[in-house]
Amino acid sequence: MIEAINKFLDGSTDGMIALQTLLTAIPAISPSSGGEGEDKKARALLGWLKEQGFSDIKQYDVPDDKVPSGVRPNLVVTIPGRESGSVFWLMSHTDIVPPGEMKFWETDPFKATVKDGKIYGRGVEDNQQGLTASAFAALGLIRNGITPKRTVKLLFVADEEVGSDFGIKYLKDHFKLFSSSDLALVPDGGDEKGEQIEIAEKSLLWLKFTVKGKQCHASRPDQGVNAFEAGSYLVMRLTELRRIFPDRNPIFEPDYSTFCPTKQEANVPNINTIPGDDCFYLDCRVLPAVPLKRVLDEISSMMKETEKKYGVSVTVETVQCVESIPTPEDSPLVKALSQAVKDVYGANPHVVGIGGGTVGAFLRNEGVHTAVWSTIEETAHQPNEYCVLKNLVGDAKVMARLMLTL
C-alpha cells in the first residue's frame, strides 16, 4: 500500500504546484491586518477538493461583520477509516500574513513562482505546505482505494495568524468535533531536517499593569505620588518570579519559565512633571508543570506590597492567558510520527517544547494528543517566503504513513 501511495505522491509535484498556485493568488488576510478574511480562498479550496473526489466536506462559518462575506469559513474533510471512534486530525490554516514591504520581494508575493526546486510566494510555507501535503496524502489513499486505519479528518482553519478567535477557538467552543481519544498533527512548525517534533508549549500569560499615583510638579514631589517610580519597583519585583519558579525542563529552549517586562506606555510628555499614571506589560512563558494560578497569586502579593510601600493603587488586566497541557512523549502519535520520519527522511527525530504558541495548544487542552511537525526552512513571514518541493512531497509521504498506521 505504501509503495502505491509513494508512487502517486512522487508523480504529484505538478498537482501540488497547481494547488499552491491557486491558493497563493488569493490573499487570505485578517481584517485586523487590512484584509478581507479567508472566504475567497476557502471557496477556491472547496472547489479544488470536490474536483479531486473528496465527497465528505463540511463548512463551519464563523460570523464576522468586519469582512465583506460576513463569515470566516473553516473546512473539515472526512475520510472514513476501518475503525470507528477516534479520529486522526491534520490541521492547517488558510490565512496568511501581509507581504510586508514589497521592495524586499524578488517575485510577486501573490503569484507562485517555481525556481531551483522551490515555490516562492506569500503563504507557500506558512501554511500552504502543510495544507497541500495533507490534502495530497489523503488523495493518495483515495486514488489507490485504500481505507485508513482510523477516520482521517483534514481541518483547514481560519484566523490562525491573529489569535484563532474565528478558527479553532470557535470550533472547539461551539461544536463537538474533538474527543480525548483523537490524535492530531499540526504541520505548521519544525526544522530543515524534519527532526523536531513539538509536543509541548509553555503556558502563555500576558498581563497589563496600571499604577495610579498623583501627578504634580517635579519640584514638589512631596505633593504627589510618583506612579512611574512605584511601577519601576513593581517591575523589579516581578523579575523575581524567575527565582520563585526555578523549574527546568530540558525539552524547552530556554529550559526554564520566562517573565519579561516588555511594552511601556507613555506617561507625561514633559520632564518636569511627576507622572500620576504608569502602564506596562509583562510577557510570561511558563513551563507546563507550573500552574498559572500560582504565578498569579505571587503577582497579586507583589502588587499589594507595592501599593503599601508607595501609596499607589495597582490593577492588572489579563491580555492573553493560555495554559498548555503537553502531549506525552510515549504517545502513540509521537511514536508513529518518529518512525514515519525515519522511514521517509532517514532522520533521527526528537521531541521539543517551545515558548511560542501554536494552534496545537487548543487541541491539547481538549485532551487530544497533538504534535506540531513539518520539514521547513522557516521562511514564514519573511520576504521571498518559499517552500521546498522535495519537502512538500516528503511531508505528504510522512502523513500518508500516519494515516495507515495510527
Secondary structure, 3 states (H helix, E strand, C coil): CHHHHHHHHHCCHHHHHHHHHHHHCCCCECHHHCCCCCHHHHHHHHHHHHHHCCCCEEEEEEECCCCCCCEEEEEEEEECCCEEEEEEEEEEECCECCCCCHHHCCCCCCCCEEECCEEECCCCCCCHHHHHHHHHHHHHHHHCCCCCCEEEEEEEECCHHHCCCCCHHHHHHHCCCCCCCCEEEECCCCECCCCEEEEEECEEEEEEEEEECECEECCCHHHCECHHHHHHHHHHHHCCHHHHCCCECCCCCCCECEEEEEEECCCCCCCCEECCEEEEEEEEEECCCCCHHHHHHHHHHHHHHHHHHHCCEEEEEEEEEECCCCCCCCCHHHHHHHHHHHHHHCCCCEEEEECCCCCHHHHHCCCCEEEECCECCCCCCCCCCEEEHHHHHHHHHHHHHHHHHC
